[in-house]
Amino acid sequence: MFTEKEKLLANEAHLTKSLLSTGLHALRKADVEHIGLFYQAFFSLSIGLERMLKIIMIMKFRVKKDGRFPENHDLIKCGHDLKKLLKEIGIASFNDEISDDIISFLNAFADKDRYYNFDSLTISNYNKDNPLAKWKQIQNKILETYPRKTISNQHLYAARVLDHCSCVYFDDLSGNSIDSVEYLVLNQYDCEYAQSYAVWHLFQIIKTLKTYICSLEREKYFMPVISEFFDYYTDYWSRSEIRKKKNWMNI
């Protein structure tokens, strides 16, 4: 039988698993036609990673204190700061520039950037960067790191034909107008490619934390078995399989 505190920890692991899968799912499907999914992804992933790190802090405490649970002040001392939480468990960097940039981005989003739209609306001369534009910088770095194949001439030709008989209007993530089908197709092609790699990098981050959880469980075994909530995040999946996966709600 689980104790009441063990039940609460299991519930927290259920929540964290759901937040991470929801975030990966939204990020993989987000584009300029579905801007809201970017925000959904950033909220879910920043909160999910924070809670996963705090679960690890609880596990570390239990290992050191023979199964006892920490006090509230032990858990909240790092606040919502992902970088502080990572340092607390001994991870200063993921030794990968894009992964570290993603952590920095989500950390800033959890702190202030999640209020960007309201703050820009209500604060005079507000000059902070739009989080969507900041994410576009990460996309650009991904495109530089993993050069993609050139889009087919057939797709571009079809887009140019449609430009003669249609009208489109979107903004890209940097706030520039997308006013042609050709530009929309090129933007979506880049976004699809970059998002697949962003999901892969996030998978590696979560897998690293899951591996850390397994090491704690090998040191001392307590209930619940937290690693079982994150059993999908293993080396079994190739980069290609992770990039191609679009439905992350079924893990």
Secondary structure, 3 states (H helix, E strand, C coil): CCCHHHHHHHHHHHHHHHHHHHHHHHHHHCCCCCHHHHHHHHHHHHHHHHHHHHHHHHHHHHHHCCCCCCCHHHHHCCCCCHHHHHHHCCCCCCCCHHHHHHHHHHHHHHHCHHHHHHHHHHCCCCCCCCHHHHHHHHHHHHHHHCCCCCCCHHHHHHHHHHHCCCCCCEECCCCCEECCHHHHHHHHHHHHHHHHHHHHHHHHHHHHHHHHHHHHHHHCCCCCCHHHHHCCCCCCCCHHHHHHCCCCCCC
